[in-house]
Amino acid sequence: MLKVIFSREDILRTRVAPAADPVWELVLSLHLLQGRGRDPLLTAWRRTVAHGLRTDTAAEDYRLLLALNPPRGYFPDFLTPYASKDGLDAGLDAVRGTPVDLLRRDLTLLAEENLLPSSASALARGEPEVLRHLTDSMVRYQSLAVTPYWPRIQAAVEADRARRARAMLDGGAEGLLASLRPSMRWADGVLEVLDYPDSRELHLDGRGLLLVPSFFCARTPVALLDPSLPPVLVYPVDRLGGLMPEPGGGPRGDADAAQREALAALLGRTRAGVLEAADEGCTTGEVARRLGISAAAASQHTTVLRNAGLLVSHRDRNTVLHTLTPLGRAVLDA
């Protein structure tokens, strides 16, 4: 179990990342791709990405990147720098600028339980060419495995952020931390990460905690090993039906036809009102009250919008929270 120890100041400084973190999603997707788990929501994604890697003319370029990200156990802290909260480019710049002592430390830890390619030695020495090669392979992998699915990833993270925002409004920072159940438990200034592979404590020491909601995070939340780094805790979000590529980013078959049929059902003033109500997140009951319709009618309209890919719904105990997807926001803003 991981125990994150908060002071009162830490509680006040805890916040949720402003958006899906592209570097964390990249790295964690590598773990899921190589793992033995067979989540049905990721089956098509895994098959498509594995085929893309096998047929890539530069397949050998991924060897180091894959070796640095084993499906289980430790992976290097330097691959997910704090700067990645500002986007992919900022994160990759930070990777290329990793101090040699940190590279050597992280790779030594990784090599204790994993066989690494010969290029890892040059990486441990901080050779610029190898660091560039590594980040180039990250960009190449990102374009194959993450970018085509980014709208779905963003939608899942935005839906989770809406849940956390409501928890914060209802219960303050402690309400936010308490909302992280069931994978985590908050009590008496300690956030316990259940089923964590190691037993250790992380003392925030006034630095606060950055919570990073992640699509590709597996069942157990993830923290950096080095306690001196800015504290980050990555946790899984509801995957909202799995992954499909963005239109034009890959074959969708029957999914396109189904979405066209669903979009055709959207005509009407009431459903436009439901979209507007969901702009900042709302429950089914709130939709009904705002539009002056029955709860059953509100549920029917949100189902149509959800099937069309315009909003996502997440059940929390006795309520269902609806938030817009990027497509839904584009329709609303059009």
MIBA-386705 format. One line per 2 residues: for each residue y, z, x of C-alpha. Coordinates in Angstrom, 1 decimal. Each point is the difference from the previous one (the first is absolute). Example, Ala and Ser with C-alpha at 12.3 -4.5 7.8 and 13.67 -1.06 7.14 Angstrom:
2
-4.5/7.8/12.3; 3.4/-0.7/1.4
***
This chain:
334
0.0/0.0/0.0; 3.5/-0.8/1.1
2.6/2.7/-0.8; 3.6/-1.1/0.1
2.2/3.1/0.4; 3.5/-0.1/-1.6
3.0/2.1/0.4; 2.7/0.1/-2.8
2.0/-2.5/2.1; -3.1/-2.3/0.3
-0.4/-0.1/-3.7; 3.6/-1.1/-0.5
-0.4/-2.7/2.7; -3.2/-1.5/-1.5
0.4/-3.5/-1.4; -2.0/-3.0/-1.0
0.2/-3.3/2.0; 2.4/-2.4/-1.7
-2.6/-2.8/-0.3; -3.4/-1.1/1.1
-0.3/0.3/3.8; -1.1/-3.4/1.4
-1.4/1.4/3.3; -2.0/2.8/-1.6
-1.4/-2.5/-2.6; -0.9/-2.4/2.9
-1.8/2.7/2.0; -1.8/1.7/-2.9
-1.1/-3.3/-1.4; -1.8/-0.6/3.3
-1.9/3.2/-0.4; -1.1/-1.0/-3.6
-0.9/-3.5/1.1; -2.4/1.3/2.7
-1.3/2.9/-1.9; -3.2/0.3/-2.0
1.6/0.9/-3.3; -0.3/-2.6/-2.8
2.9/0.8/-2.3; -0.3/-2.7/-2.7
3.7/-0.2/-0.3; 0.1/-1.3/3.6
-3.1/-2.2/0.0; 1.8/-3.3/-0.4
2.7/1.0/2.5; -2.6/1.0/2.6
-2.0/-3.2/-0.4; 3.2/-2.2/0.3
1.4/1.8/3.0; -3.4/0.1/1.9
-0.4/-3.7/-0.6; 3.5/-0.6/1.3
-0.6/2.0/3.1; -3.3/-1.8/0.7
1.5/-3.5/-0.4; 3.3/0.7/1.8
0.2/-2.2/3.1; 1.5/3.0/1.9
-2.7/2.5/-1.2; -0.4/1.4/3.5
3.7/1.2/-0.2; -1.0/2.6/-2.5
-2.6/1.7/2.2; 2.4/2.7/1.4
1.6/0.7/-3.3; -3.4/0.5/-1.8
-1.2/2.2/2.8; 3.1/2.2/-0.2
-0.7/0.6/-3.7; -3.6/1.2/-0.5
-1.1/0.5/-3.6; -0.4/3.8/0.4
1.4/2.7/2.2; 3.1/0.0/2.2
2.3/-2.9/0.5; 3.0/-0.1/2.3
3.2/1.6/-1.3; 2.2/-2.6/1.8
-1.2/-2.7/-2.4; 1.9/1.6/-2.9
3.4/1.0/1.4; 2.5/1.8/-2.2
2.3/-3.0/0.3; -2.3/-2.0/-2.2
1.7/1.6/-3.0; 2.8/-2.4/0.7
-2.3/-3.1/-0.2; -2.5/-2.0/1.9
2.3/-1.3/2.7; 1.3/3.5/0.8
-3.5/1.4/0.1; -1.3/-2.7/2.4
3.0/0.4/2.2; -0.9/3.7/0.3
-3.6/-0.9/0.8; 1.1/-2.2/2.8
2.3/2.8/1.3; -2.7/2.7/0.0
0.3/2.1/3.2; -2.8/-0.5/2.5
-1.0/3.7/-0.1; -0.6/-0.2/-3.8
-2.0/-3.2/0.3; -2.2/1.5/2.6
-0.5/3.2/-2.0; -0.8/-1.7/-3.3
-2.4/-2.6/1.6; -1.8/2.7/2.0
-0.7/1.9/-3.2; -1.1/-3.2/-1.8
-2.4/-0.9/2.9; -1.8/3.3/-0.3
-1.9/-1.2/-3.0; 0.6/-3.8/0.0
-0.8/-2.9/2.3; 3.3/-1.8/0.8
0.5/-3.5/1.4; 1.2/-0.5/3.6
3.5/-0.8/-1.3; 0.4/3.6/-1.1
0.3/1.0/3.7; 3.0/-2.3/0.4
1.4/1.4/-3.3; -0.3/3.5/1.3
2.1/-1.0/3.0; 2.7/-1.2/-2.4
-0.1/-3.7/1.2; 2.6/-1.8/-2.1
-2.1/-3.1/-0.4; -2.9/2.0/-1.5
2.4/1.9/-2.3; 1.4/-3.3/-1.2
-3.4/-1.4/-0.5; -0.9/3.0/-2.1
3.0/-0.2/-2.3; -0.4/-3.8/-0.3
-3.5/0.6/-1.3; 1.3/2.6/-2.4
2.5/-2.6/-1.4; -2.8/-2.6/-0.3
-2.3/2.5/-1.7; 2.9/1.1/-2.3
0.5/-3.6/-1.2; -3.7/-0.3/-0.8
-0.9/3.4/-1.5; 3.1/1.6/-1.3
2.9/-2.4/-0.7; -1.8/-2.1/-2.7
-0.7/3.2/-1.9; 3.3/1.7/0.6
1.3/-0.1/-3.6; -3.1/1.9/-1.2
0.3/2.5/2.8; 3.7/0.5/-0.7
-0.7/0.4/-3.8; -2.6/2.7/0.7
2.3/1.9/2.4; 3.0/-0.3/-2.4
-2.1/1.4/-2.8; -0.9/3.0/2.1
3.6/0.5/1.1; 1.0/0.1/-3.7
-2.6/2.7/-0.6; 1.3/2.1/3.0
3.6/-0.5/-1.2; -0.8/1.4/-3.4
-1.8/2.9/1.6; 3.0/0.7/2.2
2.4/-0.1/-3.1; -2.3/2.3/-1.9
-0.9/2.5/2.7; 2.1/-0.6/3.1
-1.5/-0.5/3.4; -2.8/2.4/-0.8
-0.8/-1.9/-3.1; -0.2/-3.2/2.2
-2.5/1.7/2.3; -2.0/1.5/-2.9
-0.3/-3.6/-1.5; -2.1/-1.1/3.0
-3.2/1.4/-1.5; -3.0/-0.5/-0.1
-0.3/-1.1/3.7; 2.5/2.7/1.0
0.8/3.5/-1.2; 3.4/1.7/0.3
0.3/3.8/-0.1; 2.2/2.6/1.7
1.7/-2.3/2.5; -3.2/-1.7/1.1
-1.1/-3.5/-0.8; -3.8/-0.2/0.4
-1.5/-3.5/0.5; -3.5/0.3/-1.4
-3.0/-1.8/1.6; 2.0/-0.6/3.2
-2.4/-0.8/2.8; 1.4/2.6/2.4
1.1/3.6/-0.4; 3.5/0.5/1.3
3.5/1.1/-0.9; 3.2/-2.0/0.1
3.2/2.2/0.3; 3.0/-2.0/-1.1
2.5/2.3/1.7; 3.0/-1.0/-2.0
-0.6/-3.8/0.4; -1.1/-0.6/-3.6
-2.8/-2.4/-1.0; 0.1/-3.7/-0.7
-2.5/-0.9/-2.7; -1.2/-3.6/0.1
-1.8/-1.4/-3.0; -2.5/-2.6/1.1
-2.1/-2.6/-1.7; -2.6/-0.3/2.8
-0.3/3.7/0.7; -3.5/1.0/-0.8
-0.9/3.1/-2.1; 1.2/2.5/2.7
3.7/0.2/1.0; 0.8/-0.7/3.6
2.3/1.9/2.5; 0.8/-0.8/3.6
-1.9/2.1/2.6; 3.0/0.7/2.3
1.9/3.0/-1.6; 3.1/-0.8/2.1
0.6/-3.3/-1.9; 2.1/-0.2/-3.1
-2.3/1.4/-2.8; -1.5/-2.6/-2.2
-2.7/0.3/-2.6; -1.4/-3.3/-1.5
-1.8/0.4/-3.3; -1.9/-2.4/-2.3
1.5/-1.5/-3.2; -1.7/-1.4/-3.1
-0.9/-3.6/0.9; 0.8/-1.2/-3.5
-2.9/-2.4/-0.5; -0.4/-1.3/3.6
1.5/-2.9/1.9; 0.9/-3.6/-0.9
2.1/-2.2/2.3; 3.5/-0.9/-1.0
0.2/-3.3/-2.0; -0.3/-2.8/2.6
-1.5/2.4/2.6; -3.6/-0.8/-0.8
-2.4/-0.9/-2.8; 0.1/2.0/-3.2
-2.1/-2.1/-2.3; -0.3/1.6/-3.5
2.5/2.7/0.9; 2.9/-2.6/-0.1
-1.1/-1.2/-3.5; -0.3/3.5/-1.3
3.4/0.9/1.3; 1.5/-3.1/-1.6
-1.5/1.0/-3.3; 1.3/3.6/0.3
3.5/-1.2/1.0; 0.1/-2.2/-3.1
-0.5/3.2/-2.1; 3.1/1.5/1.4
2.5/-1.8/-2.2; 1.9/2.4/-2.2
2.9/2.6/0.0; -2.2/3.0/-0.1
-2.0/-0.8/3.2; 3.3/-0.8/1.8
1.1/3.5/-1.0; -3.3/1.5/1.3
0.7/-1.8/3.4; 3.5/1.4/0.1
-1.3/3.5/-0.8; -2.5/-0.2/2.8
2.6/-0.9/2.5; 0.2/3.6/1.3
-3.4/1.1/-1.2; -0.8/1.4/-3.5
-2.9/1.3/-2.0; -1.5/-1.6/-3.1
1.7/2.7/-2.1; 3.4/-0.7/1.6
-0.4/-3.7/-0.7; -0.7/0.8/-3.6
2.9/2.3/-0.4; 2.5/-2.3/1.8
-1.0/-3.1/-2.1; -0.6/1.8/-3.3
-3.6/-1.2/-0.2; -3.3/1.8/-0.5
-2.0/1.3/3.0; -2.8/-2.4/-0.9
2.4/-3.0/0.0; 1.5/1.2/3.3
-3.5/0.2/1.5; -0.8/-3.5/-1.3
3.1/-1.5/1.6; -0.5/1.7/3.3
-3.6/-1.3/0.1; 1.2/-3.6/-0.4
2.6/0.5/2.7; -2.6/1.6/2.3
-2.5/-2.8/-0.5; 2.8/-2.5/0.9
0.6/1.8/3.3; 3.5/1.1/-1.0
-0.5/3.7/0.0; -2.6/2.5/1.2
-1.2/3.2/-1.7; -1.3/3.2/1.5
-1.5/2.9/-2.0; 1.0/3.5/1.0
-1.7/2.6/-2.2; 1.2/-0.7/-3.5
2.6/-2.6/0.7; 0.0/-3.6/1.2
2.9/-1.1/2.2; 1.1/-3.6/0.0
2.0/-1.6/2.8; 1.0/-3.6/0.8
-1.8/-2.2/2.5; 2.1/-2.3/2.3
-0.8/-2.8/-2.5; 1.1/2.1/-2.9
3.3/0.9/1.7; 0.6/-3.7/0.7
-0.6/-0.9/-3.6; 2.3/2.8/-1.1
2.8/-1.0/2.4; -0.3/-3.7/-0.8
***
